[in-house]
């Protein structure tokens, strides 16, 4: 089990130190707060990603509608000279 590069023994040491510092009554409350903060961060990240994707798609559509296809270019026609002998 490896979470954020921390193995099981390291997690046990961190949990033990947190238990000694905060006590058994405060630790679940801190865990809930941490979980809510992490959930809020994930939601904000997801919202940012969807907004960025939506704006990128709108920008691409705007560029596509303003760009003229190559076949619509108008070239100046040169008038043909009448080379008939008189």
C-alpha positions as CSV (number, residue, x, y, z in Angstrom):
1,X,0.0,0.0,0.0
2,X,1.6,3.2,-1.1
3,X,-0.3,6.5,-0.9
4,X,1.6,9.7,-1.9
5,X,4.9,7.9,-1.6
6,X,4.2,7.0,2.0
7,X,4.1,3.3,3.0
8,X,2.2,1.5,5.7
9,X,4.9,1.9,8.4
10,X,5.2,5.6,7.8
11,X,1.4,6.1,7.9
12,X,1.3,4.2,11.3
13,X,4.0,6.5,12.7
14,X,2.1,9.6,11.5
15,X,-1.2,8.4,12.9
16,X,0.4,7.6,16.3
17,X,2.0,11.1,16.5
18,X,-1.3,12.7,15.5
19,X,-3.1,10.6,18.1
20,X,-0.7,11.8,20.8
21,X,-0.8,15.4,19.7
22,X,-4.6,15.9,19.1
23,X,-6.1,13.1,21.3
24,X,-8.7,10.5,20.4
25,X,-11.6,12.9,20.6
26,X,-10.2,15.5,18.2
27,X,-8.7,13.2,15.6
28,X,-12.0,12.2,13.9
29,X,-13.0,15.8,13.6
30,X,-9.7,16.7,12.0
31,X,-10.1,13.8,9.6
32,X,-13.6,15.0,8.6
33,X,-12.3,18.5,8.0
34,X,-9.4,17.3,5.9
35,X,-11.8,15.1,3.9
36,X,-14.1,18.0,3.3
37,X,-11.2,20.3,2.2
38,X,-10.0,17.6,-0.1
39,X,-13.5,17.1,-1.6
40,X,-13.8,20.9,-2.1
41,X,-10.4,21.0,-3.9
42,X,-11.5,18.1,-6.2
43,X,-14.8,19.9,-7.0
44,X,-13.0,23.1,-7.8
45,X,-10.5,21.3,-9.9
46,X,-13.2,19.6,-11.9
47,X,-15.1,22.9,-12.4
48,X,-12.0,24.6,-13.6
49,X,-11.3,21.8,-16.0
50,X,-14.8,21.8,-17.5
51,X,-14.8,25.6,-17.8
52,X,-11.4,25.5,-19.5
53,X,-12.7,22.8,-21.9
54,X,-15.9,24.7,-22.7
55,X,-14.0,28.0,-23.3
56,X,-11.5,26.2,-25.6
57,X,-14.3,24.6,-27.6
58,X,-16.1,28.0,-28.0
59,X,-12.8,29.7,-29.1
60,X,-12.2,26.9,-31.7
61,X,-15.7,27.3,-33.1
62,X,-15.3,31.0,-33.3
63,X,-12.0,30.6,-35.2
64,X,-13.6,28.0,-37.5
65,X,-16.5,30.2,-38.4
66,X,-14.4,33.3,-39.2
67,X,-11.8,31.4,-41.3
68,X,-12.7,31.3,-45.0
69,X,-12.1,28.1,-46.9
70,X,-9.3,28.2,-49.5
71,X,-11.8,27.5,-52.4
72,X,-13.6,30.9,-51.8
73,X,-10.6,33.0,-52.7
74,X,-11.4,35.3,-55.6
75,X,-8.7,35.8,-58.2
76,X,-8.6,38.8,-60.5
77,X,-9.4,37.7,-64.0
78,X,-7.2,39.2,-66.7
79,X,-9.1,40.4,-69.8
80,X,-8.2,38.5,-73.0
81,X,-6.8,40.7,-75.7
82,X,-8.3,40.4,-79.2
83,X,-5.4,39.5,-81.4
84,X,-7.3,39.4,-84.7
85,X,-5.4,40.6,-87.8
86,X,-7.0,43.5,-89.6
